[in-house]
Amino acid sequence: MQRKHNNNLTHIAKTLRKNMTKEERHLWYDFLRSYPVRFLRQKVIDDYVVDFYCHEAKLIIELDGSQHYEEKEMLKDKIRTEKIENRNITIIRIPNNEISKNFRGVCEYIDFCVQKSIHR
């Protein structure tokens, strides 16, 4: 099996951890960091750096800004999702504006996805 980690992206992941978006910081510090199932932030998987990753649930959380809804970015995201999901890892995509408008709902959705994945 191919390794999940691309060492060439480690520096980029560290930089992204230090420069998280406002939405990433909110989700990390106000929910995921103290969530009972461990999440990692800015995790290298294959040739990508994902926003948040939970090994136990085999779950990735991607927070999407407006650029992800442009045709070119949607195609890149589709290819990325297919490649990662071939590893039996689920990706959930959450629009950034949902973090601001419906934070509690986002947290409940993430909890639902984690529990569903762990208890399969």
Phi, psi and omega per residue, in radians:
M1 nan 2.429 3.124
Q2 -1.181 2.480 3.104
R3 -1.139 2.585 3.122
K4 -1.439 -0.256 -2.972
H5 -1.884 2.286 3.071
N6 -1.881 1.856 -3.068
N7 -1.043 -0.430 -3.140
N8 -1.166 -0.335 -3.106
L9 -1.709 -0.041 -3.082
T10 -1.015 -0.785 3.133
H11 -1.085 -0.726 3.119
I12 -1.100 -0.752 3.134
A13 -1.076 -0.736 3.120
K14 -1.099 -0.724 3.117
T15 -1.113 -0.748 3.128
L16 -1.131 -0.601 3.091
R17 -1.106 -0.648 -3.137
K18 -1.340 -0.377 -3.055
N19 -2.148 0.824 -3.127
M20 -1.113 2.657 3.046
T21 -1.225 2.897 3.108
K22 -0.995 -0.734 -3.115
E23 -1.198 -0.708 3.098
E24 -1.106 -0.760 3.111
R25 -1.053 -0.787 -3.125
H26 -1.052 -0.859 -3.120
L27 -1.132 -0.703 -3.109
W28 -1.199 -0.977 -3.016
Y29 -1.315 -0.466 -3.068
D30 -1.790 -0.005 3.111
F31 -2.625 -1.114 -2.956
L32 -1.186 -0.624 -3.084
R33 -1.051 -0.617 -3.128
S34 -1.835 0.157 3.118
Y35 -1.134 2.483 -3.044
P36 -1.137 -0.365 3.060
V37 -1.813 2.283 -2.976
R38 -1.204 2.276 3.002
F39 -2.012 2.585 3.004
L40 -1.957 2.611 3.108
R41 -1.927 2.571 -3.137
Q42 0.872 1.046 -3.086
K43 -1.626 2.339 3.086
V44 -1.425 2.159 3.047
I45 -2.366 2.147 -3.047
D46 0.958 -2.184 -3.114
D47 -1.776 0.450 -3.048
Y48 -2.313 2.735 2.961
V49 -1.962 2.030 -3.120
V50 -1.662 2.669 -3.067
D51 -1.115 -0.953 -3.113
F52 -2.458 2.447 -3.092
Y53 -2.394 2.343 3.060
C54 -2.075 1.913 -3.113
H55 -1.128 -0.770 -3.080
E56 -1.046 -0.683 -3.132
A57 -1.634 -0.093 -3.050
K58 0.874 0.982 -3.022
L59 -2.339 2.352 3.038
I60 -2.017 2.396 3.029
I61 -1.967 2.154 3.084
E62 -2.003 2.205 3.037
L63 -1.671 2.172 -3.022
D64 -1.917 2.136 2.991
G65 -1.437 3.136 -3.042
S66 -1.058 -0.507 -3.126
Q67 -1.085 -0.415 -3.134
H68 -1.273 -0.110 -3.135
Y69 -1.835 0.163 3.011
E70 -1.514 2.581 -3.007
E71 -0.939 -0.813 -3.116
K72 -1.084 -0.770 -3.138
E73 -1.206 -0.624 3.120
M74 -1.094 -0.664 3.109
L75 -1.170 -0.769 3.104
K76 -1.083 -0.716 3.115
D77 -1.128 -0.664 3.140
K78 -1.107 -0.793 3.132
I79 -1.113 -0.785 3.130
R80 -1.057 -0.805 3.139
T81 -1.065 -0.802 -3.133
E82 -1.067 -0.749 -3.120
K83 -1.111 -0.793 -3.111
I84 -1.246 -0.684 -3.135
E85 -1.168 -0.327 3.020
N86 -1.132 -0.262 3.080
R87 -1.612 0.166 -3.078
N88 1.090 0.641 3.043
I89 -1.947 2.298 3.136
T90 -1.582 2.437 3.077
I91 -2.017 2.230 2.981
I92 -1.968 2.398 -3.109
R93 -1.945 2.261 -3.113
I94 -2.177 2.159 3.094
P95 -1.128 2.454 3.129
N96 -0.925 -0.691 -3.078
N97 -1.148 -0.366 3.081
E98 -1.233 -0.522 3.094
I99 -1.098 -0.709 -3.132
S100 -1.346 -0.730 -3.019
K101 -1.474 -0.556 -2.966
N102 -2.513 0.937 -3.046
F103 -1.026 -0.777 -3.137
R104 -1.073 -0.751 3.114
G105 -1.096 -0.691 3.093
V106 -1.079 -0.812 3.141
C107 -1.080 -0.737 3.111
E108 -1.117 -0.689 3.110
Y109 -1.124 -0.782 3.111
I110 -1.067 -0.796 3.121
D111 -1.036 -0.763 3.104
F112 -1.025 -0.821 -3.117
C113 -1.110 -0.723 3.123
V114 -1.112 -0.875 -3.107
Q115 -1.091 -0.704 3.121
K116 -1.098 -0.737 -3.108
S117 -1.218 -0.719 -3.100
I118 -1.235 -0.594 -3.044
H119 -1.732 0.435 3.080
R120 -1.206 nan nan
